[in-house]
Amino acid sequence: MQSTRSFSDKLFLVIKGLGMGAANKVPGVSGGVVAFVAGFYEEFIYSLQKVNGKAFKLLINGRFNSFFRYINGRFLSLLFFGMIVSYFSVSKLLDYLIVHYELFVWSVFFGMIIGSIYYINKDFKDWNSKTILALIVGISIGLGISFLDPAKQNDNLWFVFFCGIISVSGMTLPGFSGSFILILLGNYVLLLVDSVNALYDTIADIFTWNFDFISNPERVRMLKVLAVFTLGSVTGLVTFSHILNYVLKHYKSITLSILMGFIIGSLGVVWPWKKTIYKLSETGEILRDRTGEKIIENYQRFLPQLNSETFTAIAFVVLGILIVLALEWYGQKTRKTRV
């Protein structure tokens, strides 16, 4: 699977990583959809499932070059580099846009998911009773998750580990938003805000040679939570990739049908016309995280009125569809060039 990539291929792979990272950050949007539409989903899953016992033996024996080639390291490193850069740049811009232009951002995402459904369906010819049933199951699960009420925050380390496993579902399962799942599990703020802020503060303290955080039980607890969450995420990423690689090989049509159903079901989460429901304190005030951002609890969806804002939002839905079609065109062009 490891292949020689031109500079433009490497650059676009980093850009795809930026897209996946930004999508994974937003509740309701799946980074796996980006991988699916951009045409590198199967290579992504294949590369992840190469992180196995043989890979660790190569690493332990000091055969770093063999290890890097075996796991398709160039592909994974460029992709994850893009995701990391996204977390500190693109996703921050996305946070700003959602605060100030929420309707239009959700409209673009809604259009992209519609385009993704078209992209997956257009080449899928194996419709029969089993695949139709799998599609219905996928839609039902996706819609069911969309309208669940969130649980309360839980910092039990076993539960945090479980959250880590589940949170990476958005990267490996198109249509499943890992960040939205964390909202439903009640741990979005704990794991993606508070613990990350604790890490930022700790790094800043270390750079100033301030190690007082060691005697700060709350900081230590947050770092422990983040470490367990990260371990769970890595475990989930590798585990899901092995399972998906197997089912894609042996039950490809049914798997694609379920994934298509997940994506259709996720339309309920990214429906643009919705009111954000924030968590409230006992006195009725909106709760905020340590950065001052309001803490999201869920969404209340409604049908829009026909006005200029609605027509503008519809235009952004069309833009989202066109973005996916452009990605598809680029993916086809790249594949033809390599052939």
Secondary structure, DSSP 8 states (H G I E B T S, - for coil): ------HHHHHHHHHHHHHHHHHHHSTT--HHHHHHHHT-HHHHHHHHHT-SHHHHHHHHTT-HHHHHHHTTHHHHHHHHHHHHHHHHTHHHHHHHHHHHSHHHHHHHHHHHHHHHHHHHHHT----SHHHHHHHHHHHHHHHHHHT---------HHHHHHHHHHHTHHHHSTT--HHHHHHHHT-HHIIIIIHHHHHHHHHHHHHTT--GGGG-HHHHHHHHHHHHHHHHHHHHHHHHHHHHHHHHHHSHHHHHHHHHHHHHHTHHHH-SSEEEEE-B-TTS-B-B-TTS-B-EEEEEE----SSHHHHHHHHHHHHHHHHHHHHHHHHHHHHHHH-
